[in-house]
Amino acid sequence: MLKRLASLALCACAPVHAAPLLDHGRLQQLANTPYWIALGHYETAKLGGWRSYVDDDAFFLAQDGAHHPDDELQATVEALYAPASLGDQHAQCRFPARTRWLREQLDLQDLPQPTCQEFNGWYQSVDPHSAALIFPAAYLNSPSSMFGHTLLRIDQSKTRSDDTTLLSYAINFGAYIEGSDNSILYAWKGLMGGYPGLFALMPYQEKLSEYRSLENRDLWEYQLDLTPEETGRMVEHVWELKQVQFDYFFFDENCSYRLLELLQVARPSLDLTSQFPLTAIPTDTVKAVRQSGLVSSVKYRPSRERELLARAEPLDHQEKQQVLAISADTAQLQNPEFTALPRPRQALVQDAAYRLERYRANGQERDAGQARRSFELLQAINRNPPPALDIERPGLPEDGHDSRTWQLGAGTREHRAYAEYGLRMAYHDLNDNAYGFPLGAQIEILQLKVRQYEGNDWQVQRLDLATIRSLTPRNELLKPWSWQVAGGLERVPGKHDDEVLVSHVNGGAGGTWQLADGLLGFALGTLRVEHHNDFAQFIAPAAGFNGGLLWRNGLGNMTLEAKGDYFSNGEVRRSVSLNQQWEISQNLGLRLSASREFSHLATAQNEVMLELKWYHY
């Protein structure tokens, strides 16, 4: 009772401020301004009107503010005139970006002056001056990272002069995951919006360590030409979004889309999000930011894995064996075989051993023996330092082909001519135009192919929900597994030489080896589960193999591949195929495909097709 009386007394003693009466026309004009739409994260609803991407009632001051920008604006103006005694709970403290903009637009000179201790302390610690867009490149061995990721780095006023970017802050938007969902469940929930999305502000050094070390991903830093005022405006809005939940979807309402909205808050003249009505794949959004003229410079930070491989590249077989021995036991530094090496070669070997030891420690709990070996290797490196590591910068990821692909083909299957029409939503296979993509990477999502045979005979040839392949070469120092997974509908041989549309899920694992520069060989064991109308059982499992060659040549990429599936019901299905792509331009390719299929259910089938592929977002 005493607290309530004290609160009433404070309100009574506080200066009385009345919210201005807004003309309805002026209210509608401001509510439809792109900047207010950006602050509320509104989009046009499918049935008309508005809806906000924000899925959190705490973000809105009006009862139905998520669907009525004008009501939210009116409620915000009224809340700005609440008693200053509310302190950190005052609307001016909770919504500094809204406050700044409305004060400017409506010339609000008589606003109360609450003390916003929490916001002011937080803002001063961030000290926003400039910003950079950070793109950790795709990492195939993690389903959540296969398309890459984007975040923003907020630099302080002295960052550029003394290169202290590690002390900067990072703005990250991502799925909030409780517990430890497995990769399949994570992918499913990410596709279906099963996770809430949250903004977070954290030290940039933490994110840098996570991506370059724990996930072994290259980092690209795009310095933006935002002014200190624009950067500050964006950071104010991040405060408004603290602990505010969004829906999160991998393909559209994801990290990249949310950051584009922040950039539009920083610079209202930008129009970035309208370019992505269906999907927002990180490389496409980075390209949009560059095309907007925001990027002033680009910096490349290689992953620890790339640094290790670059250091070990000039070493011969015996020296690499010494790297393995020394990293396991630093007493090998006194081995006569090692000490007999010229000092420059010793420097390379022990530096590679140190990098290998640190690579192995990624994501592991601290081990006393490992820490001791690392320290001893550092001492040896200080006594005999190697030359600086010079890593050639790969092609800019956003300069690769666009993510969506339209396909038009013509071919024959056992003397039957056909035309084939296809659409793939995202975004790269082994034969696609290779610039900006790692050799051996394939990520295809939602691909439909329809054929029109002679006589106007139409049929669905395949519908791929997802096809993912990671063919990472093994070497003397690192032994990564290669793997693949796929699922959807496809045509396979059936009785009477017909093609039958079957549903399937398959996957496999094995190894990939670099046979020469630009030439990979791979061999995987596979498992397949299939529903086939010509089979007696509803579901038929199969074990098999998948092997071949991937060659980066003067025209483009070529694959020579052999597959086999041995079903439990006795069916045996094998195929051999050759695919060569001619890279006409960045977003145009011409592919020649030839294959021969064998099946116990049908006679052998030959097929040849020439296909034009247009990559277009």
N, C-alpha and C positions, 0 to 999 in steps of 0.2 A: 504494500500500500504506500509506504514511504517513497519507494523508487518511482511509482507511478506519479505521485504528487510532485516529486522532484523533476521528472520529465516534463510534466505539464507546466511547471514553473519556468523551466528553460525555454519551452516553446513560447510562453507568454511574454518572456523578457526579450526573446529574439526579435530582430527587426522584421516587420511584415513586408513580404515581397509578393506582389501579385503577378501571376503569369499574364503575358499580353494576350489580348483577344485576337486570334489569327483569322484573317479573312479566308473563307472556305476556298476561294480560287487560289490564293497564295499557298494555302496548305497543300492542295492537290499538286500545285506546281512543284513545290519542294519535295513532296512525297514521291513524285515520279522522276526526280533527278537521279541520274545514274549513280551519283555518289551515295545518296541515301539508300538506293537499292543495293549498292555494294556493302554498305555498313550493316544492312540487315540480312545480307546473303539471300536476297529474294530472287526467284525466277518466275517466269510466266507459267501458271498452272495449266495442266493439259486441258481442262474444261473451262479455261478462262480465269481471270483474276490473278492472284499472286499466291505463292507459297514460299516459305523460307527453307533453305537447306538445314537450318539449325533445328535440331530435334531436342530442344531443352526449354521448358517454360521459363526458367530463371533468366533467360536472355531477354525476355520481352516485358515491357512495362504495361502494355495494353492487354486486355483479356484475350483478344484474338489478334494480337500483333503479328503473329506468324503469317497471317493471310491478308492483313490490311496495313500496308505501309503508312497510310495517312493517319490511322488511329494510333499507330506506334509513335509517329512523329508528334502528334498532339499530346500523347501521354508523356513523352520525353520532355517536351517543353514545360509541361506542368510540373514534372518531377524536378526539373532544374531549379525551380523556385521554392522547393521544400526548405524547411528551416536548416540553417548551417549547422545546428547542433547535432544533426545526424552523423556528422563526421565521415568516417570511411564508408558508411552505408549510404551516403548521399549519392544521388544519381550522377552528379558531377564527378565524384570519385570512382564510381563503378563504370561510367561511360565517358572517359575523357575525349575520345575521338568524336563522339556525337556532340559533346559539349562544345568543343572547339568549332565544329562546322556550323552548328546552330547559332552560336554567338556571332560568327561572321556573317551568316546569311540574314539573320534577323536583327543584327545590331543590338544585341542584348547587353546593355551597359549596366543594368541594375541587378544583376544576379547576386544571390547570396555568396559568401566566401567561405565555404567549408574547408576545414583542414584535412587534407587527404594524405595522411602520414604514410599509409601503406603504399599507395601508388607513387607518391613522390620519392620515397626511399628506393622502391623497385626501379623506377625510371632512371634515377641518378646512377644506380649501380650498373644498369645496362649502358647508359651514356650513348645513345644511338647517334651515329654520324653518317655512316654509309652502309651499303649492303652488297652481298654477293649471293648469287644463286649457285647452289652446290648440287652437282649431279654425281652420285655414286653409281658407276656403271653397272650393267646387269651382271649378276652372279648366278650362274646356272645351277649350282648345287644347293640352292635354297629357293623353294617355290615362292616365298614371299618377295624375293629379290630379282626375279627373272626379267622384269621389265625395267629394272633400275629404280631409282628413287630421286626425289628432289627435296631440298630443304633450303632455308635461307640463313646466311651468316650475317649477323649484325656487328659491324665494326665500330669501335670507339673513335673518338676524335684524333687520337694519336696513333692509331693502328697502322695507317699507311706509311707514316714517317719512320717508325722503328720496326715494322714487319712483325708485330705481335699478334697475328691473327689467331694463334692458339689460345689467347686470352679472351677472344670474342665470344659472343653467344650465338647459339643456333636456334632458329624457329623451326620446329618439326611438327608435321601433322601425320598421324598414323593411327592404325587400329589399336584399340585398347583391349588387351587380351588378359583375361584372368585364368589362371591354371596353365596347363601345358598341353594344348591341343596338338595332335599329330599333324603332319604335313597335309594329308588328304582332307582332314576336317578343317584345317586352317584355310585351304584353298576353297572349299565349298562355302564356308561361312563368309569368306571374303567376296566371293561371287554373288552371294545372295543377300549381302548386307547384314550379316549376323553379328558384326562387331560394331560398337560405337567408335566414332573417330574423335580424337582430342588433339588440340594444339598443346605444345609444350615448349618452354624456353629452357635451354640447358647449356652448359659450357660447350663450346665448339670442339674442344679437345676430346671430350668424351665421344662425340659422334665421329670425329676423325679416327680415333682409335678403333671404334666399333667397325667402321666400314673398311678401313685400310688393313687392319690387323685381324680382327676376329672373323670378318667375312671375306677378306682378301679381295677387295674391290678397288679398282682404280677410281680416283676422284677427279672431277673436273670442276674448277672454280671460275664462275663467270662474274667478274666484277661489274656491278650495275652502276649506271651514272645517276642514281637517285641523289638528290640534294639532301643535306642534313634535315631540312624541314620535312621533305617527303618521307625520309626514313623514320623520323620521329612520329609522323602521323601513322605510319604502319605499325610501329611498336605500341602506340597508344591503343590501337584497335586490338592488338594481341592481348593486351591487358583485359579488354572487354570480353575476350573469348576464353579467359582462364577458367578451366574446368567445365566449359560449355560443350555439350555433346552434339555431334553431327552423325548422320548416317554415313557409313563407310562402305564403298563398293570399289573393288579392284580396278574396274575399267573406266569408270567415269568420276564418281564422287570420291576421289582419292587424294593422295598427297599433292600431286601436281596441280589438280584443279583448284584445291583450296589455296595453294600458294599464288596462283594466278589472281584469285580474288583479292589477296593481300596486296599484290602489286597494283591492282586497280584502285585500292584504297589509298596507296601511297601517291599514285599519279592518276587522278580521275580521268584524264584524257585518253588513257589506254582502253582498248577494247580487246581483251584476250580470251575471256571465257566463252564468248559467242562462237568462237572457232571450233569448239568441242562439244557439239550437241549430243553425241553418242558415246564416244570414248575419249579419254584423256591419258594417253600413254606418255610417260615422262619424256622420251626423246622428242616426241611431237611438241610437247609444251616448251621444252628448251628451245626448239627451233622457232616457235612463235615468239618467245621472248627476244631472241636474237633478231628476228625480222622486224620487231617493233622498234629497234634502235636503242634498246636499253643497255646492251652489253658494251662495255668499254675495253675490256681485256679478258683473256682466258689463261688460266694456269692449270697445269696438269700435275697431279700427285699420283705416282704409281703405287700399286699395292705392295705389300711385303713379299708376296709370292712372285710378282714380276721383278722386284729388285733382286730377290734370291736367284731367279733363273738368269737374269742379266749378268750377275756377278759370276755365276758358274759357267756361262756360255763359252768363254775362252779356255776352259780347263779341259784337259784330255781325260781319258778313262781312268788312268792311275791316279791322277790328281783328284778326281771326283770321289774315288774310293777313299782317299785320304781325308777328304771333307767329311765323309760318313764316319770314319774312324775317330777323327779328332772331335767331332761334335758329340760322340758318345763317350770319349775318354780323353781329356785334355793332356794326359800323360803322353799321348801320341805326338805331342809337339816336340818331344825329345827323341822321337824315333829316328834312327839314322836315315831311313828312307825319306823322311820329311826334311830333315836338316840338310840333306844333300841337294835339295832343290835350290836354285838361285833365289836370292832374297825377294825379288819381285814376284816370283811364283809362290813363295811361301806366304807373302802378303795376301795374294788372291785366295789361296786355299783357306787360311785361317779366317779371313773375312767372310767367305762363303760358309764356313762352319758356324761362325757366330750367327749369321742370318738364318741358317737352317735351325739352329737351336732356338732362336727367338720365334721363328715360324711355328715350330712344334709346341711352343709354350702358349700360343694363342688360345684364349678361352679356357685354359687349364688353371687349376688351383696352383698356388705358388709351391714349387718343389725346391727344397734346400739344395739338393745335388745339382739340379738344373741351374739354379741361381749361381752356385759356385762355378760351374763350368762356363757360364756366360761371363762372369767377372774375370776369370782367368783368360778367356779368349779376348776380352776387351783390353786387358793388360798387354797381351801379345800384339794386338793390333796397334796399340799406342807406341810400342817399341819399333814396329815395322808397319807403318800405315800403307794401305793400298792406294792406288790412284782414285780420284773421284769417280763415282759411278755415273756413267753417261747413258741414259735410257732414251732411245728414240721415241718421240711422242707419236702415238698411233693417230689415225684419222679421227677427227671430231665425230662423236657419236651422232650428233644431230645432222651431220652431212650425209648420213646413210639414206637409203631409200625410205619413202613414206611407209606408214604402217599398214594401211588397208590396200588390198590387192584385188584388181579386176582381172579376170582371166578369160581368154578366148582361144579355143584350140580347134584343130581339125586333124582327123586321123582315121585309121582303119583298124578294125579288130577282126581278124580272120576274114578278110575280103568284104566286110561290112563297113561302109564309110559312115562317119559321124561328125557332128560338130559338138563341142563341149563348152559350156558357159560356167564360169565360177566366180565366187566372191569369197574372200578371206578377210575377216575383220582385223586380225593381227597374227604374226607380223613378220616372220622370217623363217625360211627353211634352209636346208643345207646347200641348195643350189642357187638361192636368190643372190642378187647383186650384193657383193661382199663388203664393199667399202663401209667402214664404221662398225662392222660386226666381227666377232671372233670366229675363226674357222672352227667348224664342228659344233656350232650352236644352232638349235632349231626350236622355235616356240611358235606354234600355230594354234590359234584360238578361233573357233566358230568358222569353219570352212565348208561351203556348200558347192558341189559340182553337179551339174545337170547335163545329160547328153540327149542329143536329137539324132537318132539314126535315120537312115534312108527310109522313106515311106512315112515320115513324120511320126516316128515312134520315139516318144519321150520317156526318159526314166531318170530318177535320182541316182547318180553314180556313187556319191558319198556325202556324208555329213559328219564332219569331224568336230567333236566338242573341244578336244584339246589333243595336240601331239607335241610332245616335248622330248628333245634328245640332247644329251650333253656328252659330246665326244671329246674329252679332255686328254691330251697325250700324257702317257706315263714316261718317266725318265729315271735316270739313276738316283736322283735325290728325292723325287716326289712320285708317289704311286696312287694317283687319284683313280677312282672307279668311273667308268663311263656307264651311262644308264639311259633308259628311254621309257616313256609311258604314253599310252594313247587310248582313246575311247570314242565311240560313235557308231555310225552306220557306214558300211561299205559293200560294194559288189564283189562276190567271190564265185568261183565255179560251182555249178550245181548239176543235177541230173539232166540228161538230154542236152548237154552243152549249153544250158541256159546259165545266165548270171543271176544269182540270188542276192537280194539285199539282206544283210545280216547285221545284228548288233553285236558289238564286241568290246572287250577291255583287254589290253595286253601291256606287257612291260618286259623289261630285261635289264641285265647288267653284265659288264665285262670290262674289256680294256681297249685302249686306243694307243697307237704308237706312231711317232713321227718317223717315217721311212726316209724322207728327204725334205728339202725345203719346199713347203707348200703341199706336201703329200702325206696324208694320214692313212693308216690302216686300222681297221677296228674289227672286233669279234665279240659278240654278246650272246649269252644264253637267254632264251625268252620263255615266257609263259603266256598263254592266251586262253580266254574264256569267251565262248561264242554261242549265240542262239541262231540256229540255222534250220529253216523249215524242212530241209531234206534229211535232217538227222532225226533219229528215233527219240533220243533224249532231248529234253527241253534245253539244257545247258551242256555244252561239250567242252572239256578242257583240253589243252594241247601244250606240249613242250616243244621247243624248237631252237633255232639259231638265227642270227642276223649278223652278217659280216660283209666287208667290202673295202673299197678304197674311196677316199675323198681327195680330189686333186684341184688345187688352185692353179689355173693355167692362164695363158694369155687372153683367152676369150672370156673366161669367167670361172665358174665352179663346175666340176664334173664328178659324178658319183657312179661307181660300178658296185652293184649290191646283189647279194644272194640271200634268200630267206627260205626257211623251212618250218613247217608246223606239222607235228605228228600227234594226231588226236587219239584220245583213249578209245574211240569207237572204230579205229582202223583207218580212217581217212588220213591221207598224206597230201599235203599241199606245199609245193615249192615254187620258187620264182627266181628269175635273174633279170636284172634291169640295168639300163644305162641311161643317164640323164646328163645332158650338157647344156648349160645356159650361156647365151651370148649376151653380154652386158652392153646394150645399145647406148644407154644413158643412165643417169642416176636412178630414174624412176621408170625405166622401160627395159624389159628383158625379153629375149626370144629363146624358148627352151625346146630342145629336141629330146623326145623320150622314146625308148624302145624297150620292150619287155617280152618275156616268154614265161607262161604259167603252166605248171603241171599239177594235175589232180587225179586221184583215183576215181572221182565221180564223173570226170569229163575228159575229153581229148585235149591235148596240149593246145594252147591258144597263144597266138602272136599278136602283138599290138605295137603300132607306131603312131606317134602324135607330134605335131608341131604346135606350140602354144605361145601366144603373145601374152605377156604379163605387164600390167600397168599398175604401178604403185602410186596410190593417190589417197591422201587423207580425206 
